Amino acid sequence: MELFSHQSDKSPSGTVRKPMPPLAERMRSRTFEEFIGQEEIIAPDKPLRKAISNIKNGSGQMPSIILWGPPGSGKTTLAFLIAREIIFEFINFSAVTSGIKEIKAVMERAGYNLKHNQKHTVLFVDEIHRFNKAQQDAFLPYVEKGIISLIGATTENPSFEINSPLLSRCRVFVLRQLKNDEITAIIRNALSDNERGLGKLNIKLDKEAEDYIITIANGDARVVLNLLELSADSFPPHSKERIITRTIVEQSAQRKVLLYDRAGEEHFNLISAFHKSLRGSDPDASLYWLGRMLEAGEDPLYIARRMVRFASEDVGNADPQALVIAIAAKEAVDFVGMPEADNALAQAAIYLATAPKSNSIYTAYNKVKEDVQKTFSAPVPLHLRNPETALMAKLGYGKDYKYPHNFPQHFIKQNYLPENLKNAKYYQPSDSGFEKEIKKRIEYWNNPAEAGQK
């Protein structure tokens, strides 16, 4: 029988066939020994395996845990391996399709099992970050009382997505992205396994195709196996020779699926890397992180807004043109749209990365905000007020104000701050770029003798 016979729902005899599970499901590890990767967590001498061993020996309890890692790193498989090892009742629960009603039903079942059958329940919740705070709260009393042990799987940072009280009662295990040699091992296993994999099809994968799969997978085992299955399925039935080339893989993949979630942690990680690369004056890294975001579908206006902010925060008056360039890139995105505006954003990124840097404006304004919050809101000095009416003039509004244009070089030293802050210094220009010139001007103005003033 053809391995990919799920394409037809009937056999030659006319009997209905049961659809074959996807390759990624068929190749799921059945034992810890089969599991590829994550040795830092699943090795026999590591805490998780030790806890499972103690449970099997009757000398320990199943802790509540959160498995946090990128897609395809083995979170779900690891949960099912734990279920195979222990004798507790194991309930698989999806945060995508379930709500409070289903949670309460499962909790009641767990409570009944513990009370009447002396059987502990382990509840596996896939994509637990999809539960809102109220739904997560529903688990808390049952975890606290030991009625259930919770295993939650998530691709999102638990610090942001899991309620603090619930998170404090769980141990977090961090799964990493799979390494290239681990992805290679997964590919070889799938191609050679006659029972669950593609072994019966006698498929050959050329080196260029294998390298491309490894690159496009981003450490995601599920993507790897799905690509292999799609590529193998592209051959006619009963083909005697199946050689998967890079072209076949590219046709099966269509487009690389980038690891990115515009509302999740990776969104903040990438924009942080972009900002720090700009600040570090690295145009190549800046372009790379810009491309990662744009190609994954990030809102280009969001990136443009961040560059406008960067132009003032990290470049400032060291190169006043930086803000103009950043605003122009934002206007280009509005006017031209994507994908045509990608070059405008790239141009701005290169300009900002290579511009002289100064955070003097950022530092100065933070000092201002601090004084505004912490000091007395003093009235505006009388000499700085405009005498709009005769009464105001009589009260001294504008008295003793010196009009700078009436003095040499259009400058006269006088106090422009409230009395309680008259000696405050906020802006301290750097020696970088155009700020070097600004610094000279301020030093010149601060010395009345050199300015020809007395």
PLY file of the C-alpha trace (Angstrom):
ply
format ascii 1.0
element vertex 454
property float x
property float y
property float z
element edge 453
property int vertex1
property int vertex2
end_header
0.00 0.00 0.00
1.28 3.49 -0.88
2.45 5.30 2.24
0.63 8.51 1.31
-2.60 6.68 0.54
-4.49 9.16 2.71
-4.79 11.16 -0.50
-7.55 8.75 -1.49
-10.27 7.72 0.95
-10.82 4.31 -0.70
-8.62 1.32 -1.41
-8.71 -0.48 -4.80
-11.25 -2.89 -3.35
-13.55 0.00 -2.50
-13.18 -0.24 1.28
-12.77 3.02 3.19
-9.27 3.59 4.49
-8.48 5.35 7.72
-6.46 8.53 6.96
-2.83 8.24 7.97
-1.63 10.72 10.59
0.87 13.36 9.42
4.54 12.37 9.43
5.24 14.79 12.31
2.70 12.95 14.44
3.87 9.48 13.40
7.50 10.28 14.20
6.77 11.66 17.67
9.26 10.15 20.14
7.89 7.22 22.15
10.60 7.17 24.80
13.08 9.57 26.33
15.82 7.61 24.55
14.23 8.43 21.18
13.83 12.11 22.02
16.30 14.30 20.11
17.63 17.46 21.74
17.00 19.21 25.08
19.57 17.10 26.96
19.80 19.97 29.42
16.31 19.00 30.60
15.74 15.34 29.84
19.10 13.73 30.62
18.74 11.06 33.35
20.68 13.15 35.87
18.61 16.30 35.36
15.87 17.45 37.80
12.89 16.62 35.55
13.97 13.02 34.92
14.87 12.61 38.58
11.40 13.81 39.59
9.76 11.34 37.19
11.97 8.53 38.50
10.98 9.35 42.08
7.30 9.30 41.11
7.67 5.86 39.53
9.39 4.64 42.69
6.60 6.03 44.83
8.88 8.49 46.61
7.85 11.75 44.99
5.01 13.88 43.70
4.53 15.27 40.21
5.31 19.00 40.28
3.40 21.51 38.21
5.62 22.67 35.36
5.67 25.11 32.45
7.46 24.04 29.28
8.55 27.21 27.50
10.18 27.05 24.11
9.91 27.92 20.41
7.63 25.99 18.03
8.77 22.47 17.21
11.21 22.22 20.13
9.44 19.22 21.68
7.12 20.65 24.34
4.08 18.51 23.50
6.18 15.39 22.93
7.88 15.89 26.28
4.49 16.16 28.01
3.35 12.88 26.45
6.60 11.16 27.43
6.00 12.22 31.01
2.48 10.76 30.74
3.91 7.44 29.53
6.32 7.26 32.46
3.89 7.93 35.31
0.77 6.05 36.36
-1.38 9.11 37.06
-4.41 9.93 34.95
-3.28 12.17 32.12
-5.72 14.66 30.56
-4.81 16.53 27.39
-6.42 19.96 27.32
-6.25 22.62 24.59
-6.33 26.32 25.39
-7.44 26.99 21.82
-10.76 25.13 21.99
-11.61 25.16 25.71
-13.12 27.67 28.12
-14.11 28.05 31.78
-16.92 25.49 31.45
-14.55 22.80 30.22
-11.94 23.73 32.86
-14.46 23.29 35.68
-15.60 19.93 34.29
-12.01 18.66 34.20
-11.33 19.95 37.71
-14.43 18.18 39.05
-13.29 14.97 37.39
-9.82 15.36 38.92
-11.31 15.98 42.36
-13.54 12.90 42.07
-10.59 10.72 41.01
-8.50 11.83 43.95
-11.29 11.41 46.50
-12.84 8.14 45.34
-10.09 6.43 43.37
-7.01 7.85 45.15
-5.71 8.65 41.67
-3.81 11.85 40.95
-4.47 13.77 37.73
-1.89 15.41 35.50
-3.42 18.05 33.26
-1.53 19.03 30.11
-2.56 22.42 28.69
-1.14 23.13 25.26
-0.67 26.83 24.39
-1.57 27.84 27.93
-0.75 31.47 27.10
-3.97 31.58 25.07
-5.99 31.36 28.28
-6.87 34.75 29.70
-6.14 35.65 33.32
-9.58 34.59 34.55
-9.26 31.19 32.90
-5.80 30.70 34.37
-7.15 31.63 37.81
-9.52 28.68 37.57
-6.56 26.29 37.80
-4.98 27.96 40.83
-6.98 26.44 43.74
-6.66 22.93 42.32
-2.91 23.31 41.87
-2.59 24.75 45.39
-4.56 21.85 46.95
-2.62 19.25 44.98
-5.72 17.97 43.20
-3.93 18.31 39.85
-0.40 18.69 38.59
-0.33 21.13 35.72
1.91 20.85 32.68
1.58 23.97 30.56
3.24 24.39 27.17
3.84 27.85 25.75
5.88 29.66 23.10
5.48 32.94 25.01
7.47 34.26 27.94
5.68 32.94 31.07
6.66 36.08 32.97
4.29 38.04 30.73
1.63 35.47 29.83
1.09 33.37 32.99
-0.59 34.72 36.12
2.00 35.41 38.81
0.24 33.30 41.51
-0.01 30.34 39.13
3.52 30.79 37.80
4.93 30.89 41.33
3.55 27.38 41.91
5.11 25.97 38.74
8.64 25.13 37.78
9.63 26.58 34.41
11.71 24.45 32.02
13.13 26.36 29.06
13.42 24.43 25.81
15.85 25.80 23.26
15.67 25.92 19.49
16.91 22.64 18.03
20.47 22.64 16.71
21.39 21.84 13.11
22.86 18.42 13.95
19.68 17.56 15.86
17.54 18.57 12.88
19.78 16.40 10.70
19.20 13.44 13.01
15.42 13.98 12.81
15.62 14.01 8.99
17.68 10.81 8.87
15.33 9.03 11.27
12.27 9.97 9.21
13.88 8.81 5.97
15.04 5.48 7.37
12.08 4.46 9.55
10.07 1.77 7.72
7.32 1.60 10.32
6.40 5.20 10.97
8.51 7.21 8.56
9.35 7.31 4.87
11.68 4.30 4.81
9.48 2.17 2.53
9.56 4.83 -0.17
13.33 4.58 -0.59
13.68 8.36 -0.70
17.02 10.06 -1.24
17.59 13.61 -0.11
20.43 15.43 -1.81
22.81 17.52 0.30
21.65 20.88 -1.04
18.03 20.01 -0.27
18.94 18.86 3.24
20.87 22.07 3.93
17.95 24.12 2.67
15.48 22.27 4.90
17.73 22.86 7.90
17.96 26.56 7.08
14.28 27.09 6.44
13.17 25.10 9.49
14.61 27.55 12.07
15.10 24.67 14.51
11.45 23.58 14.26
11.14 19.79 14.03
7.51 20.00 12.92
8.42 22.21 9.95
11.16 19.77 8.97
8.87 16.75 8.97
6.05 18.59 7.21
8.46 19.71 4.47
9.79 16.18 4.07
6.26 14.81 3.78
5.16 17.43 1.26
8.30 16.88 -0.81
7.89 13.10 -0.78
4.23 13.45 -1.64
5.09 15.44 -4.78
6.17 12.28 -6.63
3.66 10.20 -8.63
2.39 7.02 -6.91
4.64 3.97 -7.24
7.62 6.07 -8.38
10.70 3.88 -8.47
13.08 6.77 -7.90
12.42 9.54 -5.42
15.28 12.02 -5.16
14.31 15.17 -3.28
16.19 18.19 -4.62
16.31 21.75 -3.35
13.90 22.77 -6.14
11.33 20.25 -4.92
11.69 21.48 -1.33
11.36 25.12 -2.44
8.20 24.30 -4.36
6.81 22.49 -1.33
7.74 25.27 1.09
6.75 28.20 -1.16
8.04 30.66 1.41
10.11 30.49 4.54
7.98 30.75 7.65
9.81 33.12 9.96
9.64 32.78 13.73
7.77 35.92 14.68
4.73 36.98 16.64
3.79 40.64 16.37
2.15 40.51 19.79
4.65 38.26 21.54
8.13 38.29 23.00
9.91 37.76 19.68
8.45 41.06 18.50
10.21 42.87 21.35
13.39 40.81 20.99
13.79 41.76 17.33
13.02 45.46 17.73
15.46 45.51 20.66
18.17 43.91 18.51
17.44 46.44 15.76
17.62 49.42 18.14
20.84 48.20 19.74
22.44 47.57 16.34
21.61 51.15 15.28
23.01 52.46 18.55
26.13 50.35 18.08
26.74 51.90 14.64
26.51 48.54 12.84
24.70 49.08 9.51
24.89 45.40 8.52
23.26 44.12 11.71
20.72 46.95 11.54
19.73 45.92 8.01
19.51 42.26 9.02
17.13 42.85 11.94
15.11 45.27 9.81
14.78 42.56 7.17
13.81 39.94 9.73
10.94 42.11 10.89
9.74 43.29 7.49
9.88 39.85 5.86
7.95 38.36 8.78
5.15 40.90 8.33
5.87 43.53 10.98
4.00 46.81 10.55
6.47 49.08 8.69
4.99 52.15 10.39
5.89 50.67 13.75
9.51 50.31 12.62
9.46 53.86 11.21
8.13 55.22 14.51
10.93 53.48 16.37
13.49 55.01 14.04
12.03 58.48 14.58
12.37 57.92 18.31
15.93 56.64 17.84
16.88 59.71 15.79
16.24 61.93 18.80
17.17 59.53 21.58
20.47 58.17 20.30
21.61 60.59 17.59
20.01 63.87 18.57
21.91 67.04 17.72
25.06 65.12 16.90
23.38 64.93 13.48
20.14 66.96 13.35
19.53 65.58 9.85
18.87 62.13 11.35
15.39 63.12 12.51
14.62 64.53 9.05
15.70 61.26 7.41
13.62 59.17 9.85
10.52 61.30 9.27
11.09 61.05 5.51
11.18 57.24 5.78
7.89 57.30 7.67
6.38 59.51 4.97
7.66 57.13 2.30
5.89 54.23 4.00
2.67 56.26 4.10
3.01 57.46 0.51
4.42 54.43 -1.31
3.43 51.56 0.96
5.01 48.12 1.12
6.91 46.43 -0.32
8.18 49.46 -2.27
9.02 51.40 0.90
11.43 48.76 2.17
14.38 50.56 0.56
13.40 53.84 2.21
13.41 52.13 5.60
16.75 50.49 4.76
18.18 53.87 3.73
17.08 55.43 7.01
18.46 52.50 9.00
21.87 52.82 7.36
21.91 56.60 7.92
20.99 56.25 11.58
23.49 53.45 12.15
26.35 55.45 10.64
25.42 58.83 12.13
27.43 60.24 15.06
25.74 59.32 18.32
24.65 61.36 21.32
22.05 60.68 24.00
22.34 64.24 25.38
18.76 65.13 24.43
17.43 61.93 26.01
19.42 62.56 29.20
18.47 66.24 29.34
14.75 65.63 28.98
14.80 62.89 31.62
16.33 65.41 34.04
13.60 67.90 33.12
10.87 65.31 33.77
12.42 64.54 37.13
12.49 68.21 38.16
8.94 68.79 36.92
7.73 65.92 39.11
9.84 66.58 42.19
10.17 70.38 42.50
7.76 73.14 43.31
5.95 74.44 40.21
7.24 77.98 40.53
5.48 80.83 38.73
6.97 82.17 35.52
9.37 85.04 36.37
7.77 88.43 35.74
10.35 89.53 33.17
9.42 86.53 30.98
5.71 87.34 30.95
4.14 89.43 28.21
2.32 92.56 29.48
-0.83 92.04 27.41
-2.85 94.63 29.36
-2.13 97.86 31.21
-2.80 96.09 34.51
-0.28 93.42 33.67
2.31 96.05 32.80
1.57 97.82 36.10
2.15 94.54 37.94
5.60 94.26 36.41
4.97 91.80 33.57
7.90 92.01 31.15
9.86 94.45 33.34
13.63 94.22 32.95
13.36 91.76 30.04
16.32 92.20 27.71
15.55 91.70 24.00
18.53 89.68 22.65
18.38 91.23 19.18
19.21 94.60 20.70
22.61 93.33 21.81
25.79 92.39 19.98
25.69 88.95 18.37
21.97 88.78 19.32
22.77 87.52 22.81
22.46 88.83 26.35
22.91 86.70 29.45
19.80 86.64 31.63
17.83 84.06 33.62
15.07 82.19 31.82
14.27 79.61 34.51
12.12 79.86 37.65
14.00 81.23 40.66
14.19 77.83 42.37
15.85 76.26 39.30
17.88 79.20 38.01
21.15 77.26 38.17
19.81 74.05 36.64
21.78 72.51 33.77
19.95 69.92 31.70
21.52 69.79 28.26
25.16 68.76 28.19
26.20 68.44 24.53
28.73 65.77 23.64
31.84 66.13 21.48
30.19 64.05 18.75
29.24 65.39 15.34
27.38 68.70 15.18
27.06 68.77 18.98
30.71 69.75 19.07
29.68 73.05 17.47
26.69 73.44 19.82
29.01 72.89 22.78
31.29 75.68 21.59
28.31 78.07 21.29
27.05 77.30 24.80
30.52 77.70 26.30
30.86 81.01 24.47
27.49 82.28 25.73
28.25 81.16 29.28
31.25 83.47 29.39
29.99 87.08 29.22
33.50 88.49 28.95
34.29 86.51 25.81
30.85 87.37 24.44
31.60 91.06 24.90
29.01 91.39 27.67
29.31 92.85 31.13
0 1
1 2
2 3
3 4
4 5
5 6
6 7
7 8
8 9
9 10
10 11
11 12
12 13
13 14
14 15
15 16
16 17
17 18
18 19
19 20
20 21
21 22
22 23
23 24
24 25
25 26
26 27
27 28
28 29
29 30
30 31
31 32
32 33
33 34
34 35
35 36
36 37
37 38
38 39
39 40
40 41
41 42
42 43
43 44
44 45
45 46
46 47
47 48
48 49
49 50
50 51
51 52
52 53
53 54
54 55
55 56
56 57
57 58
58 59
59 60
60 61
61 62
62 63
63 64
64 65
65 66
66 67
67 68
68 69
69 70
70 71
71 72
72 73
73 74
74 75
75 76
76 77
77 78
78 79
79 80
80 81
81 82
82 83
83 84
84 85
85 86
86 87
87 88
88 89
89 90
90 91
91 92
92 93
93 94
94 95
95 96
96 97
97 98
98 99
99 100
100 101
101 102
102 103
103 104
104 105
105 106
106 107
107 108
108 109
109 110
110 111
111 112
112 113
113 114
114 115
115 116
116 117
117 118
118 119
119 120
120 121
121 122
122 123
123 124
124 125
125 126
126 127
127 128
128 129
129 130
130 131
131 132
132 133
133 134
134 135
135 136
136 137
137 138
138 139
139 140
140 141
141 142
142 143
143 144
144 145
145 146
146 147
147 148
148 149
149 150
150 151
151 152
152 153
153 154
154 155
155 156
156 157
157 158
158 159
159 160
160 161
161 162
162 163
163 164
164 165
165 166
166 167
167 168
168 169
169 170
170 171
171 172
172 173
173 174
174 175
175 176
176 177
177 178
178 179
179 180
180 181
181 182
182 183
183 184
184 185
185 186
186 187
187 188
188 189
189 190
190 191
191 192
192 193
193 194
194 195
195 196
196 197
197 198
198 199
199 200
200 201
201 202
202 203
203 204
204 205
205 206
206 207
207 208
208 209
209 210
210 211
211 212
212 213
213 214
214 215
215 216
216 217
217 218
218 219
219 220
220 221
221 222
222 223
223 224
224 225
225 226
226 227
227 228
228 229
229 230
230 231
231 232
232 233
233 234
234 235
235 236
236 237
237 238
238 239
239 240
240 241
241 242
242 243
243 244
244 245
245 246
246 247
247 248
248 249
249 250
250 251
251 252
252 253
253 254
254 255
255 256
256 257
257 258
258 259
259 260
260 261
261 262
262 263
263 264
264 265
265 266
266 267
267 268
268 269
269 270
270 271
271 272
272 273
273 274
274 275
275 276
276 277
277 278
278 279
279 280
280 281
281 282
282 283
283 284
284 285
285 286
286 287
287 288
288 289
289 290
290 291
291 292
292 293
293 294
294 295
295 296
296 297
297 298
298 299
299 300
300 301
301 302
302 303
303 304
304 305
305 306
306 307
307 308
308 309
309 310
310 311
311 312
312 313
313 314
314 315
315 316
316 317
317 318
318 319
319 320
320 321
321 322
322 323
323 324
324 325
325 326
326 327
327 328
328 329
329 330
330 331
331 332
332 333
333 334
334 335
335 336
336 337
337 338
338 339
339 340
340 341
341 342
342 343
343 344
344 345
345 346
346 347
347 348
348 349
349 350
350 351
351 352
352 353
353 354
354 355
355 356
356 357
357 358
358 359
359 360
360 361
361 362
362 363
363 364
364 365
365 366
366 367
367 368
368 369
369 370
370 371
371 372
372 373
373 374
374 375
375 376
376 377
377 378
378 379
379 380
380 381
381 382
382 383
383 384
384 385
385 386
386 387
387 388
388 389
389 390
390 391
391 392
392 393
393 394
394 395
395 396
396 397
397 398
398 399
399 400
400 401
401 402
402 403
403 404
404 405
405 406
406 407
407 408
408 409
409 410
410 411
411 412
412 413
413 414
414 415
415 416
416 417
417 418
418 419
419 420
420 421
421 422
422 423
423 424
424 425
425 426
426 427
427 428
428 429
429 430
430 431
431 432
432 433
433 434
434 435
435 436
436 437
437 438
438 439
439 440
440 441
441 442
442 443
443 444
444 445
445 446
446 447
447 448
448 449
449 450
450 451
451 452
452 453
